[in-house]
Amino acid sequence: MGGADSIEAPLSARGISRRSCLKFSSAMAATLSLPPVYGPRIAQALATAPHVPVV
């Protein structure tokens, strides 16, 4: 995590750690009944997703 289009900096600015993001991703994988291996994949997708401005 940590590229130019990463969400790591905005999350850190809001006090959300990388560990908290991974825990959230794992919880979402579990909620969707996905195997545990999807937790890090979800976190990676969040980290590399382009930011879409919402007005």
Secondary structure, 3 states (H helix, E strand, C coil): CCCCCCCHHHHHHCCCCHHHHHHHHHHHHHHCCCCCCHHHHHHHHHHHCCCCCCC
